[in-house]
Amino acid sequence: MSAVPPVPGYDGNDLAGVLPRVVASLGVRHSPYAEMLPALEPARSAVVVLVDGLGLELLRARSGHAPYLRSLLASSPAQRGTAGFPSTTATSMGTFGTGLPPGRHGLVGYVVRDPARDVLFNELDWIDGPNSLTWQPNPTAFEIAGRDGVDVTMVGADYFDGSGLTRAALRGARVLSAYRLADRVDLALAALRGKGRQLIYLYWGDIDRIGHTSGCGSLQWVEELERVDAELSRLARALPAGVSLTVTADHGMVDVPFADRIDLAADADLVAGIHLTGGEPRALQLYTVPGAADDVAATWRERFADDAWVLTRDEAIAAGLFGATAAGVDERIGDVLVAMRSTACVYDSRTIKPVLLELVGQHGSLTDAELLVPVLHAPAS
């Protein structure tokens, strides 16, 4: 489909605006975010929780299992945000951590091309990736807050500390690690007992993990939502006076039937003209051989018709899918982009990790189920 797809809102009410608005609420001086609207109420300290994979449509549909989050849905004035494109964790962490759209921070996909080496690398695990600080040189919200005297703490898994993605998108925080969500909540509460202004970022990934392995329509997914809701409720009740709480997510998810999956390894027409296949199954980034981009786009548009949005790189940038795009970042983006509208996905069994072929829940595209995320805020008491 060649029609212009839905464009994420990069307007301060999206995922890019979450940390900037929280940082501004802490009174950080000389913050580039100070004028972002709508402003949050001032707070002495703040906790920001990102629940990986908890899309807004999923939360609304299952809100009966999440009484605390349901109460935030009812009371938060800005509950609807967009993750940005592609709606995938690596890109969203860049957007969340820097307050910039993907075209500015440069983390433009799950698997992308490094133009300097003409090779693909995975921005999530960063194995054999480029230098994180040159790939994403913009200051993070954590760095900006820290320079103004805010004590910034990230609570998550131990492998976050020093990872390529953390250095690119979330640098500037000390890392505290724990395996169980209850222990992460306890660490967050303990950190709040420190002196001065505190910014605590807590990450939880099991909603996403279970959605991938069992499906976001599964009983296991609902049970995990109930556990998350109970712990967030406990966190909220235990917050000291003067501390705000914000809950968001990096993307949503859809379940993809195995019958709707296409393997590029078995389709000579679709692979014609493609040099490298990046992105992910619901948001492909096709790097073509020289001069083949238009032919590849035409082939994919004819094959997928109304099942996908197919755009050339120039069309995607002009449409604003990545927001304002900095010089050099455009070279990282595929020559042809394919974002799924239906429940279909496309993968290449010759290059994808075998475990990824079995995933039930997937994301990355521009449907509301994947793109919309909750932005829920409880002001300081």
Protein Blocks (a to p, Z undefined) as FASTA:
>chain_A
ZZdcdddddehjamklmmmmmmmmnopahiaklmpccdddddfbdcddddehiafklmmm
mmmmmmmlmmmmmmmmblcccebjcddfklmmmmmmnopafklnopabfbdcdfklopac
dfklopoiacfklmmmcccfklmmmmnopacdddddfklnopaklmmmmgoiacdddfbl
klmmmmmmmmmmpgcjdddddddfklmmmmmmnopkbfklmmmmmmmmmmmmmmmmmpce
hiacddddfbdcddddfklpccfklomklmgopabdghjfklccddddehilmmmmmmmm
mmnmmmbccddfklmmmnomnopadehjlmmpcfbdcddfblcdcddfklmcfklmmpmb
dchiacfklmpccddddddZZ
